Amino acid sequence: MPQRAGQCPALLNAIYAASARHISRLDQYQKDHEVGYLGKRIPDIHPDTAIEYHNICIKHLVALTNHFQAVFDENLLAASVILRLYEELDGTATFSAEIEAL
């Protein structure tokens, strides 16, 4: 997956969004109002970071909506699945909201 992300901005930003959301919400990585991982401080990670990556990913996906071949791109499918995971981690997605969207 990381090799594919290097070639697909939508996938890359979906991974960043889910990762930033995950790490910024876990207490074990919080210390003095900063995020750290494996003993290293990560100063640029905060809840809004995940939203920024999410929005970038959505822009890439929307830009491809008129490209017929994009439907067959496995990287875009993976990005969509990861964004769904992001929504689950975020806790803002609800089943009823998805039904209303249909």
Disulfide bonds with the S-S distance in Angstrom:
none
